[in-house]
Amino acid sequence: MAALHFKQPEVSSKAYKLIREFIYNEAGIDLGETKQMLVSSRLSKRLRYHQLDSFDQYANLLINNQGIERKIAIDLLTTNETYFFREAEHFAALKKLVLDNHPAEQKFRLWSAASSSGEEAYSIAMVLDDYFGVSGKWEIFGSDINSLVIEKAKKGLYQCLRIDAIPPNFLRNYCLKGRGEYEGFLLIDKKLKHNTHFSEINLTKPLPDVGMFDVIFLRNVLIYFDAKTKENIIRSLISKLRPKGLLFIGHSESLKSMDLPIDLIGPTTYQKR
Ligand SMILES: C[S@@+](CC[C@H](N)C(=O)[O-])C[C@H]1O[C@@H](n2cnc3c(N)ncnc32)[C@H](O)[C@@H]1O
């Protein structure tokens, strides 16, 4: 039997403009001038779902919708690539710069502020559990705008892909190997999940009361924002850092030419003044 082939409709310049404005206003994501192919591949299933012929019709539906379609489009338009122990230098820096100086009586709090499906947060959880041991005086908060990745993060169940960077002792101690129908999957151990919580947060909106943190990871998300959005987000995150707290950003990202109350103390590593 021949495979069914759906021809993706083209995104007209009018529809692209509306969708580009939509995702900028909702999530701060700046698609630029030339991401028509990306929009088409991510959203064409929504045209099929609504039985629409063109992106012009879909763009109108989207901007006039006040409910679930907006959320679905945001989920589809965000890029959620992530993996365990990505940019490993930050994990070593975390130990060297922060943990060894942390007052023993205070609970150590860390925020993975664009956590995607949780691999970053659980990588840090492995480092923290290994360091703090039975005292358990640590907590990780993970958040993302995308509701689907947050659900996945809460489950902590992952396909065994791109797991080579997990140190072998962490793999043994913190990752349960799936059997039967879960063959090829790993499940994060309960003791890490107990101290790791996830919630949906849009960083471009006023932040909810999340408390104060010793460290914030904000990695591989600033690339999607323009300078103004980037600066606003960094300022609001700095307000959630304890004095001398650290902010880690992605290796290909920069905060150059922004006048912020933080100092660069290592590669893509900043400290609150
Ligand atoms: C490429 S992933 C990075 C994940 C992880 N930090 C890492 O470095 O592997 C970027 C994440 O940022 C999220 N994101 C994009 N815009 C956001 C916003 N306005 N507020 C919160 N999260 C956002 C996306 O949903 C996506 O999961």
The ligand as an SDF file (V2000), in Angstrom:
LIG
                    3D

 27 29  0  0  0  0  0  0  0  0999 V2000
   16.3460   24.3300   23.9910 C   0  0  0  0  0  0  0  0  0  0  0  0
   15.4460   24.1260   25.4700 S   0  0  0  0  0  0  0  0  0  0  0  0
   16.7370   24.2050   26.6840 C   0  0  0  0  0  0  0  0  0  0  0  0
   16.5680   23.1910   27.7800 C   0  0  0  0  0  0  0  0  0  0  0  0
   17.7000   23.1480   28.8170 C   0  0  0  0  0  0  0  0  0  0  0  0
   17.7950   24.3730   29.5560 N   0  0  0  0  0  0  0  0  0  0  0  0
   19.0190   22.8180   28.1710 C   0  0  0  0  0  0  0  0  0  0  0  0
   19.9040   23.6770   28.1210 O   0  0  0  0  0  0  0  0  0  0  0  0
   19.1890   21.6850   27.6940 O   0  0  0  0  0  0  0  0  0  0  0  0
   14.6520   25.7280   25.6240 C   0  0  0  0  0  0  0  0  0  0  0  0
   13.3830   25.6850   26.4770 C   0  0  0  0  0  0  0  0  0  0  0  0
   12.9590   27.0310   26.7350 O   0  0  0  0  0  0  0  0  0  0  0  0
   11.5470   27.0290   26.8090 C   0  0  0  0  0  0  0  0  0  0  0  0
   11.0250   28.4030   26.6450 N   0  0  0  0  0  0  0  0  0  0  0  0
   10.9470   29.1380   25.5090 C   0  0  0  0  0  0  0  0  0  0  0  0
   10.3750   30.3240   25.7520 N   0  0  0  0  0  0  0  0  0  0  0  0
   10.0700   30.3410   27.0740 C   0  0  0  0  0  0  0  0  0  0  0  0
    9.4530   31.2970   27.9250 C   0  0  0  0  0  0  0  0  0  0  0  0
    9.0200   32.4810   27.4770 N   0  0  0  0  0  0  0  0  0  0  0  0
    9.3040   30.9880   29.2320 N   0  0  0  0  0  0  0  0  0  0  0  0
    9.7310   29.7860   29.7170 C   0  0  0  0  0  0  0  0  0  0  0  0
   10.3180   28.8460   28.9520 N   0  0  0  0  0  0  0  0  0  0  0  0
   10.4900   29.1140   27.6480 C   0  0  0  0  0  0  0  0  0  0  0  0
   11.1410   26.0680   25.6980 C   0  0  0  0  0  0  0  0  0  0  0  0
    9.8250   25.5660   25.8730 O   0  0  0  0  0  0  0  0  0  0  0  0
   12.2260   24.9920   25.7750 C   0  0  0  0  0  0  0  0  0  0  0  0
   11.7980   23.8740   26.5100 O   0  0  0  0  0  0  0  0  0  0  0  0
  1  2  1  0
  2  3  1  0
  2 10  1  0
  3  4  1  0
  4  5  1  0
  5  6  1  0
  5  7  1  0
  7  8  2  0
  7  9  1  0
 10 11  1  0
 11 12  1  0
 11 26  1  0
 12 13  1  0
 13 14  1  0
 13 24  1  0
 14 15  1  0
 14 23  1  0
 15 16  2  0
 16 17  1  0
 17 18  1  0
 17 23  2  0
 18 19  1  0
 18 20  2  0
 20 21  1  0
 21 22  2  0
 22 23  1  0
 24 25  1  0
 24 26  1  0
 26 27  1  0
M  CHG  2   2   1   9  -1
M  END
$$$$
